[in-house]
Amino acid sequence: MTDCIFCKIANGEIKTEFVYQDDAVVAFRDLNPQAPHHILCIPRQHVATTNDFQPEQAALIGKLVLAAARIAKQLGVAEDGYRTVMNCNRGAGQTVFHVHLHLLAGRQMHWPPG
């Protein structure tokens, strides 16, 4: 995708400080944080929504979750708890159509979430 902001971040066209990166995933702080720690974990590969994942991409979904867990440990919030969220389409609040997993921590999370 040539106009996807998250693709541009993942490939280095838009500079940001990564809190985590590997061959498949990058993670960075959300510009509009909803918690003291609000990190976005995104695949380097463009996938618009969770509806667009294919069976052969199952490992990529796992890598997003494992990256979030690793970041939570680095932040020192893994034991206290954190929330991960993946919104799918506008009705669920997705505003950037490149799959991203939100890691939220550092405050009490409430249920239902919103």
C-alpha positions in Angstrom: 0.0 0.0 0.0 1.6 3.3 -1.1 -0.7 5.5 1.0 -0.8 3.5 4.3 0.7 5.5 7.2 1.5 2.3 9.1 3.3 0.8 6.1 5.3 4.0 5.9 6.2 3.7 9.5 7.1 0.0 9.3 9.4 0.6 6.3 11.1 3.7 7.7 9.6 6.3 5.4 8.0 8.0 8.5 10.5 8.1 11.4 9.3 7.0 14.8 11.0 5.4 17.8 10.3 1.7 17.8 9.9 0.2 21.3 10.2 -3.2 19.6 11.0 -4.6 16.1 11.8 -7.8 14.5 11.5 -9.2 10.9 7.7 -9.3 11.1 6.5 -6.8 13.7 7.3 -3.2 14.8 5.8 -1.5 17.8 5.7 2.2 18.7 3.9 4.5 21.1 0.4 5.7 20.1 0.2 9.4 19.3 -3.1 9.6 21.1 -2.5 7.5 24.2 -5.5 6.1 26.1 -3.4 4.8 29.0 0.0 5.6 30.5 1.4 2.9 28.3 -0.3 2.7 24.9 1.8 0.8 22.3 0.7 -0.2 18.8 2.1 -3.5 17.5 1.8 -3.8 13.7 2.9 -6.3 11.2 5.4 -5.1 8.6 3.2 -6.8 6.0 0.1 -4.8 5.1 -3.1 -6.5 6.2 -6.1 -4.1 6.3 -8.3 -5.7 8.9 -8.5 -8.9 10.9 -11.1 -10.1 8.4 -8.3 -10.1 5.8 -5.9 -12.5 7.5 -5.5 -15.7 5.7 -4.9 -19.1 7.3 -1.2 -19.0 6.2 -0.8 -15.8 8.2 -1.7 -17.4 11.6 1.9 -17.2 12.7 1.9 -13.5 12.1 -1.1 -13.0 14.4 0.9 -15.0 17.1 3.9 -12.8 16.5 1.8 -9.7 17.3 0.6 -11.2 20.5 4.1 -12.4 21.5 5.6 -8.9 20.8 2.9 -7.3 23.0 3.8 -9.8 25.8 7.5 -9.0 25.5 6.9 -5.3 25.5 4.7 -5.6 28.6 7.5 -7.4 30.4 10.0 -4.7 29.3 7.6 -2.0 30.6 7.2 -3.9 33.9 3.5 -4.2 33.6 3.1 -7.9 32.7 2.5 -9.1 36.2 0.0 -6.2 37.1 -1.8 -6.7 33.9 -2.4 -5.1 30.5 -5.0 -5.1 27.8 -4.6 -6.0 24.1 -7.2 -4.9 21.6 -7.6 -5.3 17.9 -10.4 -3.3 16.3 -11.9 -4.5 13.1 -13.6 -2.0 10.8 -15.1 1.4 11.5 -18.0 0.1 13.7 -15.4 -1.2 16.2 -13.3 2.0 16.1 -10.6 1.1 13.5 -9.4 4.3 12.0 -6.2 3.1 10.3 -6.8 0.2 7.9 -3.6 -1.7 8.6 -4.0 -4.3 11.4 -2.7 -3.2 14.7 -2.8 -4.5 18.2 -3.1 -2.0 21.0 -1.3 -2.7 24.2 -2.7 -0.6 27.0 -1.3 -0.6 30.6 -0.5 1.5 33.6 -4.1 2.2 34.8 -7.0 0.2 35.9 -8.9 -1.2 32.9 -12.7 -1.4 33.2 -15.3 -3.7 31.8 -17.1 -3.4 29.5 -14.3 -1.6 27.7 -16.4 0.9 25.8 
